[in-house]
């Protein structure tokens, strides 16, 4: 499974990429989210922060998870647009379980 990860927060992005890699996922990191990025083609899941989702629009996979800093505020108007919200850093097993749930759904 190929997962696209787009986030401005370096620490969150690196932590999540490590967790995804340990879970057997192929991870492509988009530092600068662009709807024209060729990496978006063929991916099964897009995980991104709100700013990156605004930049990407509808480009990329339809399965999407919203990335949020643990303890951070999430705009409630965004929550209905995503399968789930990942708060990072967190329990790696929980993060992988949420991702499996979205991909199996």
C-alpha positions as CSV (number, residue, x, y, z in Angstrom):
1,X,0.0,0.0,0.0
2,X,1.3,3.4,-1.0
3,X,0.5,6.3,1.3
4,X,1.1,10.0,0.5
5,X,2.1,12.1,3.5
6,X,1.9,15.9,3.2
7,X,2.6,18.1,6.2
8,X,4.5,21.3,7.0
9,X,5.5,20.1,10.5
10,X,8.9,18.3,10.0
11,X,8.8,16.4,13.3
12,X,5.2,15.2,12.8
13,X,6.0,14.2,9.2
14,X,9.1,12.3,10.2
15,X,7.5,10.6,13.1
16,X,4.5,9.4,11.1
17,X,6.7,8.3,8.1
18,X,8.6,6.2,10.5
19,X,5.5,4.6,12.0
20,X,4.0,4.0,8.5
21,X,7.3,2.4,7.3
22,X,7.5,0.1,10.3
23,X,3.9,-0.9,9.5
24,X,4.9,-2.1,6.1
25,X,3.5,0.9,4.1
26,X,5.3,2.5,1.2
27,X,5.4,6.2,2.1
28,X,5.9,9.1,-0.2
29,X,6.5,12.5,1.5
30,X,5.3,15.7,-0.2
31,X,7.1,18.6,1.4
32,X,5.4,21.1,-0.9
33,X,1.9,19.9,-1.6
34,X,0.9,20.6,-5.2
35,X,-2.2,19.1,-7.0
36,X,0.1,18.5,-10.0
37,X,2.5,16.3,-8.1
38,X,3.0,13.0,-10.0
39,X,3.4,11.1,-6.7
40,X,-0.4,11.5,-6.0
41,X,-1.2,9.1,-8.9
42,X,-1.8,5.5,-7.8
43,X,-1.7,6.1,-4.0
44,X,-4.3,4.4,-1.8
45,X,-4.3,7.0,1.0
46,X,-3.5,10.6,1.6
47,X,-2.6,11.9,5.0
48,X,-2.1,15.6,5.3
49,X,-2.5,18.7,7.5
50,X,-5.2,21.3,6.8
51,X,-2.8,23.6,5.0
52,X,-1.7,20.8,2.6
53,X,-5.3,19.7,2.0
54,X,-6.1,23.3,1.0
55,X,-3.2,23.3,-1.5
56,X,-4.1,19.9,-2.9
57,X,-7.9,20.4,-3.3
58,X,-9.4,17.2,-4.7
59,X,-6.2,15.9,-6.2
60,X,-4.9,12.5,-5.1
61,X,-6.5,9.5,-3.4
62,X,-10.1,9.8,-2.2
63,X,-9.2,8.0,1.1
64,X,-8.0,10.8,3.4
65,X,-6.9,11.3,6.9
66,X,-6.5,14.7,8.5
67,X,-3.2,15.1,10.4
68,X,-3.2,17.1,13.6
69,X,-0.7,17.9,16.3
70,X,-1.5,16.1,19.6
71,X,-3.4,18.5,21.8
72,X,-4.0,20.9,18.8
73,X,-7.2,22.4,17.7
74,X,-9.0,21.0,14.7
75,X,-11.4,23.1,12.7
76,X,-14.7,21.3,13.1
77,X,-15.8,22.2,9.6
78,X,-13.0,20.0,8.3
79,X,-13.8,16.9,10.3
80,X,-16.7,15.8,8.1
81,X,-14.5,15.8,5.0
82,X,-12.2,13.0,6.3
83,X,-12.4,9.4,7.4
84,X,-10.6,10.2,10.7
85,X,-8.2,12.5,12.4
86,X,-4.7,11.4,13.3
87,X,-3.1,13.1,16.3
88,X,0.6,12.8,16.3
89,X,2.8,11.9,18.0
90,X,0.7,9.1,19.6
91,X,0.6,5.4,20.1
92,X,2.0,3.8,17.0
93,X,-0.3,0.8,17.2
94,X,-3.3,3.0,17.4
95,X,-2.1,5.1,14.4
96,X,-1.6,1.9,12.3
97,X,-5.0,0.5,13.4
98,X,-6.7,3.7,12.2
99,X,-5.0,3.6,8.9
100,X,-5.9,-0.1,8.4
101,X,-9.5,0.7,9.2
102,X,-9.6,3.5,6.6
103,X,-7.9,1.3,4.0
104,X,-10.2,-1.7,4.7
105,X,-13.4,0.4,4.6
